[in-house]
C-alpha cells in the first residue's frame, strides 16, 4: 500500500460528506486506502461513513469505537490501522479542495 488517508471523526455529521468527497476526488496514480475512525459519535456521522464504505468497499474502512476514547487515543488507533508507506491526515470536519493534493505531496516525499 503506497498511501493511507487517515480520517478521525467525532460528531462531524455536518462536515463528513465534504471531507470524504474531497478525498475521493483526489487524482492519485498509486494504491491508497481511506481509514475512518469514529469515536462513538452521537449524531449521524457513523451512518454517513458506512454509507460511503458501502459505495467504496475496496477503498474505505470504517472503524467505530464502542465507547468514546478521546481525541488522542482515537488518533493513535487510526494511525496504527494504516497500512500505507505514507499517511495523509484529514480531520472529519476538514476537506481538501485541490484534487492533486495527495499526488503533489507523494511526489515531493518520493523526490
N, C-alpha and C positions, 0 to 999 in steps of 0.2 A: 504494500500500500504506500503510495507516494505522499499522500496528504490526508489529514483528518481535520474536519471543521468541527470544532467543539462549541456547542451552544448550551449554556447553563441558563435555566429559566425558573422563575417563581412568580406566579400571578402576573404573567405578561400577556394575558388574553387580548388586550388591545393592540399589541405590538408584534406578536409572534408570527403572524402571517407575513407582514412586511419583512421581518427578519429572514424567514425561510424562503420567501420569493427572491430576495436579494442574493441569497446563497445559491439557490437553484438556477439563477440567471447567469452564473459565472461561466465564462468561456475558458475552460481549463482542459488541456490536452492529455493530462495524466490521470491515473487512477486515484479516486478520492472517496471518502465516506463522510457522512454527517452524523455526529453523535449528539443527541439531545438528552440532557439530564435534567429532569424536572424535580424540583424539591418539594413535592407534595402540595402543589398549587391548589387553592380552594376555589378557583374560578375555572373557566373552560380551557385553560392553556393546554392541559394534557390531552383533552379531547381533540383539539386542533392539531396537536403534534401527531397523534395517532392517525388522524385523517391524512396528513402528509405522508406518514410512513406507509399507509395503505397504497397511496399513489406511487410511491417510490421505494418499494420494499428492498431493492438491492442497493440502495444508496443511503437510506435513513434508518438509524437505530434509535429507538426511544427507550430511555431508562427512566423509571419512575420510582422515586423514593417513597416508601410506605409511611414514613414519618419525616418531618422536616429536620434536615441535618444542619442547616445553616449554610450561608454563602461559601465559606472557606472549605468546608467538608464536601459540599456538593461540587465545587470547582475541582478539588483534588480527585474526587471519584470520577468525574467526567474525563479529566486528563488521563487518568490511569486506564480508561477503557479505549483510548485512541490507539489505533494500530499504525498510523501514518509515520513516515520518516520525519515529516514536519507537521506542526499543529497550528492551525489558524483559529483564532478565538473571535466569536461574535456573540455578545450578550443577547439574551432573548428580547430585550427592549431596544436593540440597535438594528441597523440594517446597512447593507452595502449598496452603493449606487453605481459604482464603476464595475462593469461586467468583466473587466480584465484584472481586477484586484488580485485575485489568487495567482493568476499566471505571472503577473509582474513580480509579485513577492517571491514566488517559487523560483523564477528565473534569476532574480537577484541573489537569492541564497545559494543557488547552484553555481553561480559565477563567482 
